[in-house]
Amino acid sequence: MNQDDAQRLLRRMFDAAIASAQPRLRIPDFLPAPPRGRLIVIGAGKASAAMAQAFESHWPGPLEGLVVTRYGYAVPCERIEIVEAAHPVPDAAGERAARRMLELVRGLTADDLVLCLLSGGGSSLLPLPLPGLTLQDKQAVNRALLRSGATIAEMNCVRRHLSAIKGGRLAAACSPARVLNLLISDVPGDDPIDIASGPTVPDPTTCADALDILRRYGIEVPPRVLEILHSGEGETLKPGDPRLPEIETRFIATPQQALEAAAAVAREGGIAAHILGDAIEGEARDVGKVLAGIALQAAGRGQPFELPCVLLSGGETTVTVRGSGRDGRNVECLLALGLALDGAPTVHALAGDTDGVDGQEETADALWAPDSLTRAWALGLRPRDALADNDAHAFFEALGDAVITGPTLTNVNDFRAVLVTGPAGPFRRP
């Protein structure tokens, strides 16, 4: 398989993963029975507008609602209002939408149904601070968390305990109406409490857990944040809380489903596909090194997989930002992988985010080829310096191997494919 064919196969796998999680394909299988009373649709996340559009187009009866999505991710709806706000650092538009959402669900009856459409990104898109906190406090905490290297579950634990809408609080506002959650998972383990920080599900974590996370990563926060956590003012609603209504939660798309769709494309092309995991976490550069080690073992010894093969994985890695670059966990993972491959002639790779954005950048993914290092050095690029400076985005853009998908209208998080086309044998490193 030549380099062009390898890269085309990698792109087809990535495209298949994204296509498998499209709301327009998944939503019709999860339509609820019509309620006796009103149907209110709410939601938040990068895919929430597309979810709302898909639901509205298949729902014959009356409905109303409000959904907030990332700037650039809105799609037209006739009966559901779509609001755009900032991600990953929240803004005033998101705060206003969160307040309006709480008002929309108040005063319902037991005959009413609240349909909640959630996907990744909802945590920053519904930034409603607890009394005594400001949006600026939430922004400062969010920025610190994003740079800390904390996992997504740890970040969301802190966010929930500083929020007036997350950690089950939005569900409590819906009571006594029933709540049906339709979720697109972007988190390792598919835990509903970590999708948009769980506004409509109970939360087993505590303020003490949030404090432990801040201490563990040495995260400095405004004094009022510590007061709220120490006093317990930020405690969330726990399982069994009588303030919670009847809640049903269904997943319409998950990272595992996306990886299986990519694997099917590989197998159709005669390539054995191996899913290493859909919930891989850790420092992006460390994950890249490990994936390179597995690929080199396969290329050099035919272990643990026979050739040709592709290694697929998902989850959500993290980046502890120490440099002045533009960040981006997927491109950082790919650059570390490429450096560890050191010119291996039969290994190609793609890493990207299924939502169309990596970190705060519009470059969602990038490709690695056996000649990437040679081409980079010929252009005067310094790949190790780029990695040290957390600037993999600039590296791949200069190399010409960055890929911009634009908003994909879904989000099942990280996607990595490492394609080993044949035995490497002895090779001369560039």
N, C-alpha and C positions, 0 to 999 in steps of 0.2 A: 504494500500500500504506500503510495507516494504521499508527500506532505500535503498537497492540496486535498487529496481524498480523505486523509486523516482529519483535517480541519473541517471539511464538510460533514463528516460523520459526527464529530463533536458538536457542531452547531445543530445538526438534526436532533441529536439527543437532548440538547438544551431546549430547543424549541418544543420537543414533545413533552418535556417535563412541564413547561409553562402552559402548553395547550391543555394538558390533562387537568389542570387546576382552574380553568376558566369558569367564572360564575355562571355564564350563560349555559354551560354544559352541565353543571353540578346542581344548581338551584332547583330545576324542575323536579328532581327526585325527592325533594324535601319539603314540598308544600304542605302546610298543616290543614286540618279540617277547618272550615269557616267557623268563627266564634259566634255565639248568640248576640254578643254586643259589638263593640268597636274593635277594629284592628289598627294598632299603632305600630309603625315601623321606625326603629331607631338603629343607629349603628355608627361605627367608627373604624377607620383603618384605610390602608392604601387600596384595598380591594372593595371597600364597603359601597362605593358608588356603583360600581359594576354589579355588585350583588343586589343592590336596590333596584337597578334597572332590570336585571334578570327576573327578580321576584315580581316587580310591577307588571312586566309584560306577560306573566303567566297567571296573574291573580285576577279573576273575573269580577270580584266584588269590590265594595268600597274600602278605602284605606287612606291613611294620612301618615305623615312621618317626617323625620329629620335625620339626615346622615351627614357625617363630617369626614372628609377625605383629604389627602395631601394635595397641595397646590399642583395643578397639572394633571390630576387623576380624576377629575369630575367627568361624568357622562350625563346626558340629558335624561331627566325623568319628568313625568307629567303630574304625578300626585305626591311624590316624595321630594321634599326640599333637599338639595345637595349644597353643602357649605364646604369651602376649601380652607385649610389652615396649614400651619407649619409643622414640619418634621425634619430632623429628629428633636430640635429644640422648639418648645411650644411658643405660641404667640397669642395675642389678644383675640384674634378671630376664633381660635379654638376654645378659649375661655368663654367667650360669649355663646358659642354653640353649645358648650356643656351646660351652661345655666339654662338656656332655652330648652334643652333636652329634658332636664329635670322637671321643668314646669310643664312640658308636654305630657308627661306620664302621670302627673299628680291628679288625683280625683277620679281615678278609674274605678270600675266595679269588678266583681268576680266574674261577670259575663264577658269581660273584655280580654283581649289577647295582645301582649306586647311581643313583637318579633324583633329580636336584636341581632343585627348582622355585624359580626366582628371579624377583623383580620389584623395582621401585624401592622404596627404603626399607631394603633389606637391609643397607646399610652400617652404619647405627646400630643395627639390630636384632641384629647379631652382633658385639658389641664385646668381643673377646678380646684384651687387651693383651699385647704381647711381654713376656718376663721383664724385670723392672726397671721396668716401667711399671704404673700403677694405673688403675683405672676413672676416677678423678678426673682423671688426666692426659688420658685420652682424651676426657672430657667437656669439659675446658678447650680442647683443640685443636679439637674439633668446634664449640664455640660461636664460637671465633675465626674458623674457616673460614667459618661461616655468615654472619658479619657482614662478611667481608672483600671481597666482590665477586668472589671466585674462581669459575671455572666449575666445573661438576659434575665434569668430567674431572680438573681440578686438585685439587679437594677429595679425590676418591677416590684419586688418586695418593699424597697424603700419608697418608690413612687406611690404605692397603694396606701401607705400609712401617712402620707402627707396630702391625700386627696379627699375632696368632699363628694366624689362621684364613683370612685373605684372601690375595689374590695367589697363588692356586694351592695354598696350604697345606692346605686342606680336601681338595682332590683328591689330594694326596700321601698324606694319611691314609687314603684309600679304597683305595689300591693294595694288591694287584694287581687288585681288582675294576674292572670297566668303569664309566665315569661317563657318564650321559646328562643333559645340561642342557636343560631346557625353560624358555625365558625369555620374559617379557613386558618389552619394552624401554621404558624411560622416559628414555633418554639420547640426545642428539644424535649421529647417526652409527651408532647401534645397535651399539656396540662391547661385546662381552661382558665385557671387563675392567672396564667402568664400571658394570655392573649389579650392585648389591650389593658393589661393589669387587672383583668377580671371585674368589670363594673357590675356584671349581672350574675355573679356566682359567689358563694361564700368563700372565705379566705381562712385557711388554717394557720397562716403565719401570724406573727405578733410584732408589736413595737420593739420588743427586745431583740427579735431577729433582725429588724432593720438597723438597730443600733450596732449590733455585732458586725453587720456588713460595712457600715461606715468606719468602724474601728479597724476591721481587717484590711481595708484598702487605704487607710489613712486619708479618708475623704473629708475635707473641710467644708462645713455647711454653716449657714447663718445660725446665730444663737437660738432664734425662735424655733428652728427645726429641731434642735436638740431638746428644747423645753417640751415640745409636743410629744416627742418620742419617749422621753423620760417620764412624763406625767401620765402617759397612756391615752391622751386626748386623740391620738391618731388611730386608736384601735379599730380594726375592721370588723365586719359581721362574720361570725363563725358558723360552721355547719350546725344546723338545728336551731338557729336563732329564730324566734317566733315572729320577728319583724319581716322575715323573708317570705315571699309568696311561693306558690308552686312553680318550680323551675325545671325545664327540660333542656338538655344540651345535646346538640348533634354536630358532628364534624362533617363538612361537605367536601373538604380537600385537606390533605396532609402531605408532609414531605415524603413519607414512604410511598404514597401513591405516585408522586411525581418521579421518584427514582425508578419505580417499577415501569413507568411509561418510557423512560429513557432506556432502561435495560431491554425492553421489547424492541426498540429501534436497533440497538446494537446486535441483538440476536438475529433479527431479520437480515442484517448485513453479514452474518456469519462470524460475529465476534462474541465470544463468551463474556457475559456481564456478571459482575460480582458486586453486590451492594455491601459495602463495609459498615455502614451504619447511617441512620437518618437523624441521629441526635448527637453528632460529634461536636464537642466544645473544646475550649482551651485557646491558648495564644495562637493566632493565625499562622505565624511563622513556624511554630513548633509542629502544628498539624501538617504544614507543607513539607517539612523535613521527613516526617514519618511516612507520608504518602510517597515521597520520593524513594525512601528506603524499600518500601514494599514493591514499587515499580521496578527498581533496580534488581531486586532479588528475582522477580519474575523474568526480567529480560536476561539476566545472567545465568540463572539456574533453573528456570521453569518452575519455581516455587514461590508462593504456595499455589499458584494458578498456572495452568498450561496456557501456551500462547497460540494465537493472539487473544488478548483479553482487554477488558476495560474495567477500571476500578471506580465505582460510583459512591459518592457519600454526600451527606447533607448535615444540617444542624445549624449552629450559630457559633462561630468562633469569635474571639475578641481581640482587640488590639490595645495594648498599654502604650499610649502615645508618649514617646520620649523625644521625637524629632520635631521638625517644623514643617513637615510635608502635609499632604492633603488627606492622609489616612485612607481607609478602605480595607476591610478585613479580607475580602475575597482576592483582590489584586495583591495584597501583602502575602497571603497564603501561596498564591501562584508564583510570585517572585522567589520566595524562599524555597519552594519546590524546585523551580528551575535552577537555582544556584546549586542545590543539593544534587540534581541530576548531572550537572557538570558536563553537559554536551552529549549525554547518552543518545545514540543515533536512532533509536526505535521508540522513543517515548514522546508522546504529544499530550497536551493537557488543556483543559478549559476550566476556569473558575468564575463564578458570577453569582449575582443575587437575582432570584426569580421575580422580584418586584420591579426590576429595571433600574435600580439605584444601588450603588455600593457606598455605604456611609452617607455622606452628604453630596456625593458626586453623581453626575448623570452617566458616567461610564459604569455600566453594570457588570461587565465581565471582560475577560481578556484571554488570549490564547498563548500557549507556549509551544514552541517547536524545537527540534534538535539543533537548528541553526540560530536560535534566538540569541545566545551569548555572543556568537561570532558577529552577528549583525549589530548587536548593541555596542560591542567594542569598536567596530568599524565606524560607528556614528559618534564615537567619543563618549558614550554613556558609561556610567559607573554603577553597575547593578547592586553591588554590595553597599555602596554609599546610599543609594536610593532606599534600600531596605532599612539601613540604620536610621535614616531620616524620616521613616514612615511615608515615603513619597513614591510608592509603586504606581500610583495613577499617572504621574508625570512620566515615569519610565516607560510604561506601556504605550502611552500616547506618542512619545517621541519615537518609539520603536515601530509604531504603526500597527500594533497588535491589540489595541484596545477596541472593544466592541460596545457600541451604544444601541440599545434596544428601544429606548423610550419607555414610557409607562406600559407595563404589561397587563395592568388591571387585575393582577392576582398577587399572591405573596406566600410562597411555601419555603422561603428563606434560602440559605446557601445551597449552591449546586456545584459539585466538583466532579469532573470526569478525567481520569488519567488513562490514556490509551497506549497499550504496549503492543506494537504491531508485529514484533518478531524478536528473535534472540539478538542481544546486543553484540555478543562475542567480544573479543579484544577490540578496543577502540581508542583512538588517539583523541584526547581531550583538546578542545580548541585553545 
